[in-house]
Amino acid sequence: MNFHVLTLFPEMIENGMNTSITGRAIAKGLLTLEAVNIRDYAFNKHQKVDDYTYGGGAGMLMQAEPVYLAYEAIAERTAKKPRVVYLTPQGQVFNQAMAREMALEEDLVFLCGHYEGIDERVLEEIVTDYVSIGDYVLTGGELPAMVMMDSISRMVPGVLNNQESGETESFAGNLLEYPQYSRPEEWHGKKVPEVLMSGHHANIEKWRREQSIYRTAKRRPDLLKKADLTNKEWNYVRQLRKQWKEEEEQTK
Ligand code: ADE
């Protein structure tokens, strides 16, 4: 996977990505990272990349030409016309399925905006995907780009080692992960659930599945709609909901 980032703050991208698991994957050559400074493509005296908006209004806009030239410098080196992700609160909200799907690309270009945004005409010409990382507004696209690259990296074969590998993890099958415990056996008076100490693998698996369903029903009921549950498991969910409703009515 080759990540290319169009940004006014390349050192922010490099510092963030060259750390921890993504940093290790870059050192191993499983990922490459190129942060292209859009300012290097502003061919005017002061390397200016922004200007006032036509029609008035507060704030400055990133101009089309430097963004386009920086993009071209990347696109002329990739095997095919690359996918270009523009980070914006107006985009489709990022999720695990998108991370999995984007991890199949050979090259991904991320375009990070600043100020009030970017001239619409260059977006029309180069952007293939408009993506948001959630319904809140950030000061620029760098953090969202890093969030996306982090989660996409995890889906690239070899990036996670066996221990880190995300087979049974949050969002696998649209269920949240079950609770986990390490030593000691008792901490602050709380004991590790008995079944986990039993060595009985089938029972442990059954307990974990039930905990995943319980958690998802409690914390992220919206995810359950897409989860693959058996009839028996759906009955369990209905029973939980009934129980929670009764408990809620009692506290009223
Ligand atoms: N730029 C500013 N806010 C953003 C968000 N929530 N997602 C993606 N890009 C952004």
Residues whose N, C-alpha, C, O or C-beta is under 5 A from the ligand:
A	BS01	ADE	L87 T88 P89 V131 S132 I133 G134 Y136 V137 L138 T139 G140 G141 P144
